[in-house]
Amino acid sequence: MVLPAAALAVSIPAESSASPGLDQKATLRASQAVVGNTVSDFTLLDREGRPVRLSQFRGKPLLVSFIYTGCFQVCPLTTRSLQSAVEVGRKAFGTRQFNVVSIGFNQPADSPQALKAFALQHRIDQPNWEFLSPHASIVEPLTREFGFSFVATPAGFDHVLQVTLLDAQGRIYRQIYGEALMADALDEPLKQLLTNAPVPEQISLDDLVDRVRILCTVYDPVTGTYQLKYGLFIEIAGGVTFALAMLWFFLAEWRAKRRARRAGTKKQLRQDEAPA
């Protein structure tokens, strides 16, 4: 099996031992196996809860990124990198030449409201970028058709970091890998689609396996190895601690107001019962 050489431009290596929930080669094989397939016309919900069919994006190239809004580090970083690359693409080709979709795969947590908050948090308001929420029943067939693999872990999810590029007919044209999406890795295949340029030279799957990063692993340039990114777990623990602290704060406020209301009610009763 051969793969586009351009896929290497933004990919980051990983060792299968670092992410035991996902088999690297099988994950990449599944990702590349769907290239050339036409994606089914799934119906999802936009940030306002309105139904959107994937066929509505046909007629232009479409970039699709799978995220989960509960991610504290990698998904936001990937989204920001994609945002920068999309901005470069907009300047080069124009806003109306292509579309972008981010899909929340962690259901029911990735609701339209959660995706709306995610977009607002990261200040994504491009007119050609939509955030979509699938029903839980279609997550499995949807991600399978896009060649997107993920597995639940105690820290969230391990998943392949990829952006899928569809052509104007809804066929998968390219899988673009990596946490830090460089603009040229995104814009080059877009340019190929928009100008009907020839497909670049191919490389083997084995050459790609060592270059794709799986969530929760990080390259250590000092040792030259790939290790679990424990900072992610620390950030998650910090986020949970913050959430618990906020919950305690609001609970304390509620109890204080409740006590104040009770005290006010008792005082009023005593005043009503006092002789004139």
DASULFEN-V974440 format. One record per helix or strand of 2 or more residues. SS is the DSSP state (a for helix, b for strand). FROM is the first residue (numbers start at 1). LEN is the number of residues. If there is no record, write none. Layout:
BEGIN
ss=(SS,SS)
from=(FROM,FROM)
len=(LEN,LEN)
END
This chain:
BEGIN
ss=(b,a,a,a,b,b,a,b,a,a,b,a,b,a,b,b,b,b,a,b,a,b,b,a)
from=(2,5,16,24,43,51,54,61,74,95,98,112,129,136,150,156,162,171,183,202,205,217,225,230)
len=(3,6,3,10,3,3,4,7,20,3,7,10,5,11,4,5,5,7,13,3,5,4,4,44)
END
